[in-house]
Amino acid sequence: MIIPIRCMSCGKPVAHLWEQYDKRVKAGEEPKQVLDDLGLKRYCCRALFLGHVHLIDKIAKYQRP
């Protein structure tokens, strides 16, 4: 799915941080440290990032009949 623009619980804008988070975690950094560096202190925002599954590329290849 696509990362939401704002956190669903508190309303903080978070979408602009997703690419930087994803890039740093794939480079081998610890997710906790990356979230701290990005300024995501609330548990709801952190859960949004940690629980996000990037499915858009997998779903996009299937067409509706």
PDB file of N, CA, C and O in Angstrom:
ATOM      1  N   MET A   1       0.833  -1.170   0.000  1.00  0.00           N
ATOM      2  CA  MET A   1       0.000   0.000   0.000  1.00  0.00           C
ATOM      3  C   MET A   1       0.883   1.239   0.000  1.00  0.00           C
ATOM      4  O   MET A   1       2.105   1.149   0.111  1.00  0.00           O
ATOM      5  N   ILE A   2       0.259   2.370  -0.123  1.00  0.00           N
ATOM      6  CA  ILE A   2       0.975   3.638  -0.156  1.00  0.00           C
ATOM      7  C   ILE A   2       0.979   4.230   1.247  1.00  0.00           C
ATOM      8  O   ILE A   2      -0.034   4.179   1.944  1.00  0.00           O
ATOM      9  N   ILE A   3       2.108   4.787   1.664  1.00  0.00           N
ATOM     10  CA  ILE A   3       2.213   5.379   2.990  1.00  0.00           C
ATOM     11  C   ILE A   3       1.245   6.559   3.087  1.00  0.00           C
ATOM     12  O   ILE A   3       1.197   7.381   2.171  1.00  0.00           O
ATOM     13  N   PRO A   4       0.478   6.664   4.166  1.00  0.00           N
ATOM     14  CA  PRO A   4      -0.460   7.787   4.311  1.00  0.00           C
ATOM     15  C   PRO A   4       0.274   9.128   4.439  1.00  0.00           C
ATOM     16  O   PRO A   4       1.418   9.181   4.891  1.00  0.00           O
ATOM     17  N   ILE A   5      -0.398  10.196   4.038  1.00  0.00           N
ATOM     18  CA  ILE A   5       0.191  11.535   4.133  1.00  0.00           C
ATOM     19  C   ILE A   5       0.402  11.916   5.590  1.00  0.00           C
ATOM     20  O   ILE A   5       1.449  12.449   5.958  1.00  0.00           O
ATOM     21  N   ARG A   6      -0.598  11.641   6.413  1.00  0.00           N
ATOM     22  CA  ARG A   6      -0.535  11.959   7.830  1.00  0.00           C
ATOM     23  C   ARG A   6      -0.746  10.703   8.661  1.00  0.00           C
ATOM     24  O   ARG A   6      -1.345   9.729   8.204  1.00  0.00           O
ATOM     25  N   CYS A   7      -0.242  10.744   9.892  1.00  0.00           N
ATOM     26  CA  CYS A   7      -0.480   9.654  10.825  1.00  0.00           C
ATOM     27  C   CYS A   7      -1.978   9.566  11.078  1.00  0.00           C
ATOM     28  O   CYS A   7      -2.638  10.586  11.276  1.00  0.00           O
ATOM     29  N   MET A   8      -2.512   8.363  11.072  1.00  0.00           N
ATOM     30  CA  MET A   8      -3.954   8.177  11.224  1.00  0.00           C
ATOM     31  C   MET A   8      -4.435   8.477  12.638  1.00  0.00           C
ATOM     32  O   MET A   8      -5.620   8.742  12.837  1.00  0.00           O
ATOM     33  N   SER A   9      -3.550   8.441  13.615  1.00  0.00           N
ATOM     34  CA  SER A   9      -3.961   8.678  14.997  1.00  0.00           C
ATOM     35  C   SER A   9      -3.777  10.125  15.437  1.00  0.00           C
ATOM     36  O   SER A   9      -4.703  10.734  15.972  1.00  0.00           O
ATOM     37  N   CYS A  10      -2.592  10.675  15.215  1.00  0.00           N
ATOM     38  CA  CYS A  10      -2.310  12.012  15.744  1.00  0.00           C
ATOM     39  C   CYS A  10      -2.349  13.106  14.686  1.00  0.00           C
ATOM     40  O   CYS A  10      -2.431  14.283  15.036  1.00  0.00           O
ATOM     41  N   GLY A  11      -2.294  12.758  13.409  1.00  0.00           N
ATOM     42  CA  GLY A  11      -2.382  13.752  12.348  1.00  0.00           C
ATOM     43  C   GLY A  11      -1.062  14.385  11.933  1.00  0.00           C
ATOM     44  O   GLY A  11      -1.061  15.315  11.126  1.00  0.00           O
ATOM     45  N   LYS A  12       0.052  13.913  12.457  1.00  0.00           N
ATOM     46  CA  LYS A  12       1.360  14.465  12.092  1.00  0.00           C
ATOM     47  C   LYS A  12       1.706  14.081  10.654  1.00  0.00           C
ATOM     48  O   LYS A  12       1.538  12.920  10.280  1.00  0.00           O
ATOM     49  N   PRO A  13       2.184  15.023   9.837  1.00  0.00           N
ATOM     50  CA  PRO A  13       2.614  14.685   8.475  1.00  0.00           C
ATOM     51  C   PRO A  13       3.830  13.747   8.513  1.00  0.00           C
ATOM     52  O   PRO A  13       4.837  14.052   9.151  1.00  0.00           O
ATOM     53  N   VAL A  14       3.724  12.610   7.826  1.00  0.00           N
ATOM     54  CA  VAL A  14       4.793  11.608   7.872  1.00  0.00           C
ATOM     55  C   VAL A  14       5.239  11.125   6.500  1.00  0.00           C
ATOM     56  O   VAL A  14       6.305  10.519   6.395  1.00  0.00           O
ATOM     57  N   ALA A  15       4.474  11.367   5.453  1.00  0.00           N
ATOM     58  CA  ALA A  15       4.767  10.788   4.138  1.00  0.00           C
ATOM     59  C   ALA A  15       6.105  11.243   3.586  1.00  0.00           C
ATOM     60  O   ALA A  15       6.775  10.480   2.891  1.00  0.00           O
ATOM     61  N   HIS A  16       6.506  12.465   3.881  1.00  0.00           N
ATOM     62  CA  HIS A  16       7.763  12.984   3.340  1.00  0.00           C
ATOM     63  C   HIS A  16       8.984  12.299   3.949  1.00  0.00           C
ATOM     64  O   HIS A  16      10.093  12.434   3.431  1.00  0.00           O
ATOM     65  N   LEU A  17       8.789  11.567   5.039  1.00  0.00           N
ATOM     66  CA  LEU A  17       9.899  10.883   5.701  1.00  0.00           C
ATOM     67  C   LEU A  17      10.086   9.442   5.232  1.00  0.00           C
ATOM     68  O   LEU A  17      11.105   8.821   5.533  1.00  0.00           O
ATOM     69  N   TRP A  18       9.109   8.907   4.498  1.00  0.00           N
ATOM     70  CA  TRP A  18       9.138   7.484   4.145  1.00  0.00           C
ATOM     71  C   TRP A  18      10.349   7.102   3.292  1.00  0.00           C
ATOM     72  O   TRP A  18      11.018   6.113   3.592  1.00  0.00           O
ATOM     73  N   GLU A  19      10.643   7.861   2.241  1.00  0.00           N
ATOM     74  CA  GLU A  19      11.749   7.492   1.346  1.00  0.00           C
ATOM     75  C   GLU A  19      13.082   7.479   2.079  1.00  0.00           C
ATOM     76  O   GLU A  19      13.905   6.584   1.880  1.00  0.00           O
ATOM     77  N   GLN A  20      13.286   8.479   2.928  1.00  0.00           N
ATOM     78  CA  GLN A  20      14.533   8.538   3.683  1.00  0.00           C
ATOM     79  C   GLN A  20      14.621   7.364   4.667  1.00  0.00           C
ATOM     80  O   GLN A  20      15.679   6.751   4.811  1.00  0.00           O
ATOM     81  N   TYR A  21      13.522   7.058   5.334  1.00  0.00           N
ATOM     82  CA  TYR A  21      13.480   5.917   6.260  1.00  0.00           C
ATOM     83  C   TYR A  21      13.789   4.612   5.520  1.00  0.00           C
ATOM     84  O   TYR A  21      14.639   3.832   5.950  1.00  0.00           O
ATOM     85  N   ASP A  22      13.096   4.387   4.418  1.00  0.00           N
ATOM     86  CA  ASP A  22      13.259   3.146   3.662  1.00  0.00           C
ATOM     87  C   ASP A  22      14.689   2.991   3.157  1.00  0.00           C
ATOM     88  O   ASP A  22      15.264   1.905   3.231  1.00  0.00           O
ATOM     89  N   LYS A  23      15.252   4.061   2.650  1.00  0.00           N
ATOM     90  CA  LYS A  23      16.618   4.029   2.116  1.00  0.00           C
ATOM     91  C   LYS A  23      17.637   3.699   3.217  1.00  0.00           C
ATOM     92  O   LYS A  23      18.546   2.896   3.007  1.00  0.00           O
ATOM     93  N   ARG A  24      17.477   4.316   4.371  1.00  0.00           N
ATOM     94  CA  ARG A  24      18.427   4.100   5.461  1.00  0.00           C
ATOM     95  C   ARG A  24      18.313   2.699   6.056  1.00  0.00           C
ATOM     96  O   ARG A  24      19.325   2.097   6.416  1.00  0.00           O
ATOM     97  N   VAL A  25      17.091   2.173   6.165  1.00  0.00           N
ATOM     98  CA  VAL A  25      16.907   0.831   6.710  1.00  0.00           C
ATOM     99  C   VAL A  25      17.453  -0.212   5.746  1.00  0.00           C
ATOM    100  O   VAL A  25      18.068  -1.190   6.173  1.00  0.00           O
ATOM    101  N   LYS A  26      17.231  -0.010   4.439  1.00  0.00           N
ATOM    102  CA  LYS A  26      17.785  -0.940   3.452  1.00  0.00           C
ATOM    103  C   LYS A  26      19.307  -0.900   3.422  1.00  0.00           C
ATOM    104  O   LYS A  26      19.948  -1.878   3.038  1.00  0.00           O
ATOM    105  N   ALA A  27      19.892   0.235   3.828  1.00  0.00           N
ATOM    106  CA  ALA A  27      21.347   0.362   3.882  1.00  0.00           C
ATOM    107  C   ALA A  27      21.933  -0.346   5.106  1.00  0.00           C
ATOM    108  O   ALA A  27      23.150  -0.485   5.225  1.00  0.00           O
ATOM    109  N   GLY A  28      21.058  -0.790   6.013  1.00  0.00           N
ATOM    110  CA  GLY A  28      21.543  -1.563   7.147  1.00  0.00           C
ATOM    111  C   GLY A  28      21.454  -0.880   8.498  1.00  0.00           C
ATOM    112  O   GLY A  28      21.896  -1.442   9.500  1.00  0.00           O
ATOM    113  N   GLU A  29      20.895   0.316   8.550  1.00  0.00           N
ATOM    114  CA  GLU A  29      20.769   1.005   9.833  1.00  0.00           C
ATOM    115  C   GLU A  29      19.634   0.400  10.653  1.00  0.00           C
ATOM    116  O   GLU A  29      18.709  -0.199  10.104  1.00  0.00           O
ATOM    117  N   GLU A  30      19.713   0.556  11.936  1.00  0.00           N
ATOM    118  CA  GLU A  30      18.693   0.062  12.860  1.00  0.00           C
ATOM    119  C   GLU A  30      17.436   0.938  12.751  1.00  0.00           C
ATOM    120  O   GLU A  30      17.529   2.160  12.858  1.00  0.00           O
ATOM    121  N   PRO A  31      16.258   0.321  12.538  1.00  0.00           N
ATOM    122  CA  PRO A  31      15.022   1.107  12.394  1.00  0.00           C
ATOM    123  C   PRO A  31      14.744   2.044  13.570  1.00  0.00           C
ATOM    124  O   PRO A  31      14.251   3.154  13.368  1.00  0.00           O
ATOM    125  N   LYS A  32      15.051   1.618  14.782  1.00  0.00           N
ATOM    126  CA  LYS A  32      14.825   2.466  15.957  1.00  0.00           C
ATOM    127  C   LYS A  32      15.625   3.761  15.863  1.00  0.00           C
ATOM    128  O   LYS A  32      15.107   4.844  16.136  1.00  0.00           O
ATOM    129  N   GLN A  33      16.880   3.640  15.477  1.00  0.00           N
ATOM    130  CA  GLN A  33      17.738   4.819  15.373  1.00  0.00           C
ATOM    131  C   GLN A  33      17.275   5.747  14.253  1.00  0.00           C
ATOM    132  O   GLN A  33      17.306   6.968  14.408  1.00  0.00           O
ATOM    133  N   VAL A  34      16.853   5.186  13.141  1.00  0.00           N
ATOM    134  CA  VAL A  34      16.377   5.989  12.018  1.00  0.00           C
ATOM    135  C   VAL A  34      15.124   6.758  12.420  1.00  0.00           C
ATOM    136  O   VAL A  34      15.004   7.946  12.122  1.00  0.00           O
ATOM    137  N   LEU A  35      14.188   6.088  13.095  1.00  0.00           N
ATOM    138  CA  LEU A  35      12.963   6.758  13.534  1.00  0.00           C
ATOM    139  C   LEU A  35      13.272   7.881  14.523  1.00  0.00           C
ATOM    140  O   LEU A  35      12.648   8.940  14.472  1.00  0.00           O
ATOM    141  N   ASP A  36      14.229   7.654  15.417  1.00  0.00           N
ATOM    142  CA  ASP A  36      14.639   8.702  16.357  1.00  0.00           C
ATOM    143  C   ASP A  36      15.242   9.889  15.617  1.00  0.00           C
ATOM    144  O   ASP A  36      14.934  11.037  15.934  1.00  0.00           O
ATOM    145  N   ASP A  37      16.095   9.623  14.638  1.00  0.00           N
ATOM    146  CA  ASP A  37      16.737  10.693  13.867  1.00  0.00           C
ATOM    147  C   ASP A  37      15.729  11.503  13.049  1.00  0.00           C
ATOM    148  O   ASP A  37      15.898  12.708  12.860  1.00  0.00           O
ATOM    149  N   LEU A  38      14.682  10.832  12.567  1.00  0.00           N
ATOM    150  CA  LEU A  38      13.672  11.512  11.766  1.00  0.00           C
ATOM    151  C   LEU A  38      12.682  12.300  12.622  1.00  0.00           C
ATOM    152  O   LEU A  38      11.867  13.053  12.089  1.00  0.00           O
ATOM    153  N   GLY A  39      12.746  12.133  13.928  1.00  0.00           N
ATOM    154  CA  GLY A  39      11.877  12.889  14.825  1.00  0.00           C
ATOM    155  C   GLY A  39      10.528  12.238  15.075  1.00  0.00           C
ATOM    156  O   GLY A  39       9.591  12.910  15.505  1.00  0.00           O
ATOM    157  N   LEU A  40      10.414  10.948  14.816  1.00  0.00           N
ATOM    158  CA  LEU A  40       9.162  10.245  15.083  1.00  0.00           C
ATOM    159  C   LEU A  40       9.231   9.675  16.495  1.00  0.00           C
ATOM    160  O   LEU A  40       9.795   8.604  16.717  1.00  0.00           O
ATOM    161  N   LYS A  41       8.651  10.401  17.443  1.00  0.00           N
ATOM    162  CA  LYS A  41       8.718  10.020  18.852  1.00  0.00           C
ATOM    163  C   LYS A  41       7.457   9.303  19.318  1.00  0.00           C
ATOM    164  O   LYS A  41       7.523   8.473  20.225  1.00  0.00           O
ATOM    165  N   ARG A  42       6.308   9.609  18.713  1.00  0.00           N
ATOM    166  CA  ARG A  42       5.045   9.012  19.156  1.00  0.00           C
ATOM    167  C   ARG A  42       4.934   7.570  18.668  1.00  0.00           C
ATOM    168  O   ARG A  42       5.363   7.236  17.563  1.00  0.00           O
ATOM    169  N   TYR A  43       4.352   6.731  19.510  1.00  0.00           N
ATOM    170  CA  TYR A  43       4.239   5.313  19.166  1.00  0.00           C
ATOM    171  C   TYR A  43       3.336   5.090  17.966  1.00  0.00           C
ATOM    172  O   TYR A  43       3.534   4.131  17.220  1.00  0.00           O
ATOM    173  N   CYS A  44       2.332   5.968  17.761  1.00  0.00           N
ATOM    174  CA  CYS A  44       1.429   5.769  16.626  1.00  0.00           C
ATOM    175  C   CYS A  44       2.153   5.999  15.296  1.00  0.00           C
ATOM    176  O   CYS A  44       1.939   5.258  14.337  1.00  0.00           O
ATOM    177  N   CYS A  45       3.003   7.015  15.238  1.00  0.00           N
ATOM    178  CA  CYS A  45       3.769   7.291  14.016  1.00  0.00           C
ATOM    179  C   CYS A  45       4.814   6.201  13.767  1.00  0.00           C
ATOM    180  O   CYS A  45       5.038   5.793  12.627  1.00  0.00           O
ATOM    181  N   ARG A  46       5.439   5.744  14.825  1.00  0.00           N
ATOM    182  CA  ARG A  46       6.442   4.687  14.697  1.00  0.00           C
ATOM    183  C   ARG A  46       5.806   3.393  14.214  1.00  0.00           C
ATOM    184  O   ARG A  46       6.373   2.691  13.376  1.00  0.00           O
ATOM    185  N   ALA A  47       4.620   3.076  14.745  1.00  0.00           N
ATOM    186  CA  ALA A  47       3.919   1.860  14.338  1.00  0.00           C
ATOM    187  C   ALA A  47       3.508   1.936  12.877  1.00  0.00           C
ATOM    188  O   ALA A  47       3.507   0.923  12.177  1.00  0.00           O
ATOM    189  N   LEU A  48       3.159   3.134  12.409  1.00  0.00           N
ATOM    190  CA  LEU A  48       2.790   3.318  11.009  1.00  0.00           C
ATOM    191  C   LEU A  48       3.957   2.943  10.093  1.00  0.00           C
ATOM    192  O   LEU A  48       3.760   2.285   9.072  1.00  0.00           O
ATOM    193  N   PHE A  49       5.155   3.359  10.454  1.00  0.00           N
ATOM    194  CA  PHE A  49       6.340   3.062   9.644  1.00  0.00           C
ATOM    195  C   PHE A  49       6.765   1.602   9.786  1.00  0.00           C
ATOM    196  O   PHE A  49       7.095   0.953   8.793  1.00  0.00           O
ATOM    197  N   LEU A  50       6.759   1.087  11.003  1.00  0.00           N
ATOM    198  CA  LEU A  50       7.227  -0.278  11.226  1.00  0.00           C
ATOM    199  C   LEU A  50       6.264  -1.321  10.668  1.00  0.00           C
ATOM    200  O   LEU A  50       6.685  -2.411  10.280  1.00  0.00           O
ATOM    201  N   GLY A  51       4.983  -0.995  10.625  1.00  0.00           N
ATOM    202  CA  GLY A  51       3.997  -1.938  10.144  1.00  0.00           C
ATOM    203  C   GLY A  51       3.656  -1.804   8.679  1.00  0.00           C
ATOM    204  O   GLY A  51       2.850  -2.575   8.157  1.00  0.00           O
ATOM    205  N   HIS A  52       4.256  -0.837   8.006  1.00  0.00           N
ATOM    206  CA  HIS A  52       3.941  -0.592   6.603  1.00  0.00           C
ATOM    207  C   HIS A  52       4.551  -1.671   5.712  1.00  0.00           C
ATOM    208  O   HIS A  52       5.725  -2.016   5.849  1.00  0.00           O
ATOM    209  N   VAL A  53       3.737  -2.198   4.797  1.00  0.00           N
ATOM    210  CA  VAL A  53       4.190  -3.188   3.824  1.00  0.00           C
ATOM    211  C   VAL A  53       4.012  -2.570   2.447  1.00  0.00           C
ATOM    212  O   VAL A  53       2.906  -2.164   2.090  1.00  0.00           O
ATOM    213  N   HIS A  54       5.065  -2.494   1.685  1.00  0.00           N
ATOM    214  CA  HIS A  54       5.038  -1.832   0.383  1.00  0.00           C
ATOM    215  C   HIS A  54       4.543  -2.822  -0.672  1.00  0.00           C
ATOM    216  O   HIS A  54       5.319  -3.627  -1.186  1.00  0.00           O
ATOM    217  N   LEU A  55       3.259  -2.760  -0.990  1.00  0.00           N
ATOM    218  CA  LEU A  55       2.648  -3.716  -1.909  1.00  0.00           C
ATOM    219  C   LEU A  55       2.300  -3.130  -3.271  1.00  0.00           C
ATOM    220  O   LEU A  55       1.875  -3.876  -4.153  1.00  0.00           O
ATOM    221  N   ILE A  56       2.461  -1.843  -3.477  1.00  0.00           N
ATOM    222  CA  ILE A  56       1.976  -1.196  -4.689  1.00  0.00           C
ATOM    223  C   ILE A  56       2.597  -1.807  -5.952  1.00  0.00           C
ATOM    224  O   ILE A  56       1.907  -1.946  -6.961  1.00  0.00           O
ATOM    225  N   ASP A  57       3.859  -2.167  -5.918  1.00  0.00           N
ATOM    226  CA  ASP A  57       4.502  -2.765  -7.096  1.00  0.00           C
ATOM    227  C   ASP A  57       3.949  -4.155  -7.399  1.00  0.00           C
ATOM    228  O   ASP A  57       3.834  -4.536  -8.564  1.00  0.00           O
ATOM    229  N   LYS A  58       3.610  -4.904  -6.369  1.00  0.00           N
ATOM    230  CA  LYS A  58       3.062  -6.242  -6.570  1.00  0.00           C
ATOM    231  C   LYS A  58       1.623  -6.180  -7.071  1.00  0.00           C
ATOM    232  O   LYS A  58       1.225  -6.981  -7.917  1.00  0.00           O
ATOM    233  N   ILE A  59       0.846  -5.239  -6.557  1.00  0.00           N
ATOM    234  CA  ILE A  59      -0.558  -5.109  -6.944  1.00  0.00           C
ATOM    235  C   ILE A  59      -0.693  -4.503  -8.336  1.00  0.00           C
ATOM    236  O   ILE A  59      -1.611  -4.859  -9.075  1.00  0.00           O
ATOM    237  N   ALA A  60       0.189  -3.608  -8.699  1.00  0.00           N
ATOM    238  CA  ALA A  60       0.081  -2.880  -9.964  1.00  0.00           C
ATOM    239  C   ALA A  60       0.208  -3.782 -11.192  1.00  0.00           C
ATOM    240  O   ALA A  60      -0.288  -3.422 -12.259  1.00  0.00           O
ATOM    241  N   LYS A  61       0.850  -4.928 -11.076  1.00  0.00           N
ATOM    242  CA  LYS A  61       1.030  -5.773 -12.254  1.00  0.00           C
ATOM    243  C   LYS A  61      -0.226  -6.580 -12.607  1.00  0.00           C
ATOM    244  O   LYS A  61      -0.294  -7.175 -13.682  1.00  0.00           O
ATOM    245  N   TYR A  62      -1.217  -6.604 -11.712  1.00  0.00           N
ATOM    246  CA  TYR A  62      -2.472  -7.310 -11.995  1.00  0.00           C
ATOM    247  C   TYR A  62      -3.503  -6.318 -12.518  1.00  0.00           C
ATOM    248  O   TYR A  62      -3.701  -5.257 -11.926  1.00  0.00           O
ATOM    249  N   GLN A  63      -4.155  -6.655 -13.616  1.00  0.00           N
ATOM    250  CA  GLN A  63      -5.165  -5.794 -14.201  1.00  0.00           C
ATOM    251  C   GLN A  63      -6.546  -6.355 -13.898  1.00  0.00           C
ATOM    252  O   GLN A  63      -6.734  -7.558 -13.714  1.00  0.00           O
ATOM    253  N   ARG A  64      -7.476  -5.459 -13.855  1.00  0.00           N
ATOM    254  CA  ARG A  64      -8.852  -5.850 -13.626  1.00  0.00           C
ATOM    255  C   ARG A  64      -9.445  -6.390 -14.938  1.00  0.00           C
ATOM    256  O   ARG A  64      -9.242  -5.793 -15.995  1.00  0.00           O
ATOM    257  N   PRO A  65     -10.177  -7.517 -14.879  1.00  0.00           N
ATOM    258  CA  PRO A  65     -10.712  -8.107 -16.127  1.00  0.00           C
ATOM    259  C   PRO A  65     -11.811  -7.275 -16.754  1.00  0.00           C
ATOM    260  O   PRO A  65     -12.347  -7.648 -17.798  1.00  0.00           O
TER     261      PRO A  65
END
